[in-house]
Amino acid sequence: MTKQSEKSGAIGQRPSSTDRQKQASRSKGKRLLWILVIPALLACSAFVTAYARRASNESLAATTKTLALQNVNVIHAELGSPVTDLTVPGFVQAFSESPVYARINGYLRVWKVDIGAQIRKGQLLAVIEAPEVDQELSHARAMLAQAQANLELAKVTSARYRELITSNSVSQQEVDNNNQNLSSQTANVQAASAEVGRLEQLQGFEKIYAPFDGVITARRTDVGDLINAGNSGLGAELFRISNITTMRVYVNVPEVYSEAMAPGVRASMEVASLSNRQFTGAVARTSHAIGMNSRADAAYGSRCSQP
């Protein structure tokens, strides 16, 4: 009973006036502190905001001023070179190149040159065996001899009849017939002689000669091959000859440079396989035509010789 009474008495006590004054003083101090701090914070915030806006405006103004200036590249004109170099690919071809064909049918008897051989104009390359032509030539010569014998007889007979007509031993008709026979036999001899000449020329084609100086770049025949006359059929081309003393270079020049190209323009050539050598020459001719596909001036010919 005594403990419970003491506890009840302690709870029922009220704070004194001194304590209430202290609490009121503390509450008043806090309010005053907040009244001073909040305006200070607002003032600082307003200053920071104003400074940031000013810095942003200055940066924007500087950027706008910079962008308003237009940058240009200035190039000072200088006198250029009067010569323009143009490098284009091309292909090289022998100045003179020709396939060699036969002008007579037969079989190849022998060939005298092979690939890589240096030849001279008129040199014998091969011999063709043509027995039919040989027999025709023999027959033509026999016919010529017969025509010549008939001509001699016609001459004698015509002369005899011209003497007999003076004594009226023969008629004028017989004289005219013999004179006409003499003219006919003369024409027969001329025809037979022409036939012999034709066959002799044809027989001369049994031997094939080089048309010009050069080198044999191809041999497409062998002993015993069937030879066809002309440039058609199997085995028509026997040899191929190239004159590589002087070379011809073909290039396609772009359209923009076509007007500058003219005969006599100097040119130089480099070959990939001969990197340490340079060949010089000049433009020989131009086709004066622009290709529809390449839009380039068709091949220019240039003679290039070794330096």
Secondary structure as UniProt FT lines:
FT   HELIX           2..11
FT   HELIX           17..68
FT   STRAND          90..102
FT   STRAND          106..111
FT   TURN            115..116
FT   STRAND          118..119
FT   TURN            121..122
FT   STRAND          124..129
FT   HELIX           131..164
FT   HELIX           165..167
FT   HELIX           172..204
FT   TURN            205..206
FT   STRAND          207..209
FT   STRAND          214..219
FT   TURN            223..224
FT   STRAND          226..227
FT   TURN            234..235
FT   STRAND          237..254
FT   HELIX           255..260
FT   TURN            263..264
FT   STRAND          266..271
FT   TURN            272..273
FT   STRAND          274..285
FT   TURN            292..294
FT   STRAND          296..305
//
